[in-house]
């Protein structure tokens, strides 16, 4: 099955002051019982000390490494949730002095998948002093299956999400099965949101999620970077409200 990628791949694309994305190739992930193709995207932030913070690193690439090295020293490799970690070990080999940050449940998940990991410190509900002046964060709670660490880059007013919103573009694939699945799962552009299988895991615990959502809303994001699909370079707060309407049901 084919899924559109966001070319050019493996190159830095500026989002705002001191923040970039890099789009990667396809990976396959389990969703609704299928091994489905997903486009990938990572985020890079230059911190106050000019070092680099890398969110959900994509498949290593020589060209991308060269661009990263020209930008600054990699000090932080971030797993935002327990299904976004697979390439951190390879990036750690390239940047052995970087701190690898673990998300809730990721080490247990990696062990179950027989994937080597070497995390140094856990992410918590508040940003560490390493980047709190540049980036805010919270652990989005309420799901029985997956807790995602959400980040907000203050200077560019950019919310950085992973799987809490997915926004695939049906018109960019000729595969009818994928087109229908995107719509069924509620992750079809322009109405992308939390995938239906993940939404179901919040049953009976939505109040925790609402509190986290309110805090995200208080940041008033202008942009929202997503790991999968079309991301938002404007009207971020309104898109956030639209994508989380399911919390009111």
C-alpha positions, 0 to 999 in steps of 0.5 A, spaced: 500 500 500 502 506 498 501 513 502 504 520 500 510 522 503 512 530 504 518 531 499 523 533 499 525 528 504 531 528 509 532 535 509 531 541 514 525 545 513 524 552 517 518 552 521 519 559 525 525 562 529 530 556 531 525 550 529 525 546 523 521 539 521 524 534 517 520 529 513 522 522 512 520 515 508 514 510 510 514 506 516 509 501 518 505 501 524 499 497 527 492 500 527 485 497 527 489 490 526 492 492 520 500 493 518 499 500 515 504 505 512 505 512 515 509 518 513 514 520 518 516 527 520 521 529 526 522 536 529 528 540 531 529 546 535 535 550 537 535 551 544 538 557 548 545 554 548 545 553 541 544 546 542 539 541 538 533 538 541 530 533 536 523 530 537 521 523 534 527 522 530 526 519 523 530 514 519 537 516 519 540 519 513 547 521 511 544 528 508 540 529 514 546 528 519 550 533 515 545 538 515 544 537 523 551 537 524 551 544 520 546 547 525 549 545 532 550 540 537 545 534 538 544 534 545 537 531 546 533 525 543 526 525 545 521 519 544 514 523 545 510 516 546 511 509 546 510 507 539 515 513 537 522 511 539 525 506 534 530 510 531 533 513 537 538 508 538 541 509 531 541 517 533 544 515 539 550 512 536 551 518 531 551 522 537 553 518 543 553 524 548 546 526 547 541 525 552 535 520 550 529 522 553 524 516 554 516 517 554 511 513 559 511 506 557 516 506 552 522 502 555 517 496 556 514 497 549 521 496 546 523 490 550 516 487 548 518 488 541 526 486 542 528 493 540 535 495 543 534 502 547 538 506 551 534 511 555 538 516 560 532 520 563 524 520 563 520 525 560 515 528 566 509 533 566 513 539 566 519 541 562 526 540 565 531 546 566 534 543 559 529 547 555 524 550 559 525 557 557 524 555 550 519 549 550 513 547 555 510 540 555 505 536 559 503 529 559 497 528 555 493 523 560 486 519 560 488 514 555 489 506 558 493 505 552 498 511 550 500 517 554 503 522 549 508 528 551 506 534 548 510 540 547 510 547 545 515 551 542 514 558 545 517 563 540 514 560 534 507 558 538 508 551 535 504 545 538 508 539 537 504 533 537 505 526 535 499 521 534 494 525 538 492 528 531 493 525 525 491 528 518 492 524 512 490 526 505 486 521 502 487 525 495 494 524 495 493 516 495 490 512 489 489 506 494 481 506 495 482 502 502 487 507 505 482 512 503 476 509 506 480 507 512 482 514 513 475 516 513 473 511 518 478 512 523 477 520 523 484 521 520 482 524 514 484 531 512 481 536 513 478 533 519 484 529 522 483 528 529 485 523 534 485 516 531 478 512 533 482 506 536 486 511 541 480 515 542 476 509 545 482 508 550 479 514 553 472 511 555 471 513 562 477 517 563 476 523 559 476 528 564 483 527 565 484 528 557 480 535 558 484 538 563 490 536 558 487 539 552 485 546 556 492 547 558 494 546 550 489 551 549 492 556 554 498 556 550 494 559 544 498 555 538 499 558 531 502 552 528 501 545 530 506 540 527 504 533 526 508 526 525 503 524 520 500 527 515 498 534 513 500 539 519 498 546 520 502 552 519 496 557 521 490 557 525 493 552 530 488 554 536 482 553 531 484 547 528 486 544 535 479 546 538 476 542 531 480 536 532 478 535 540 471 536 539 470 528 540 472 530 548 465 533 548 461 527 546 
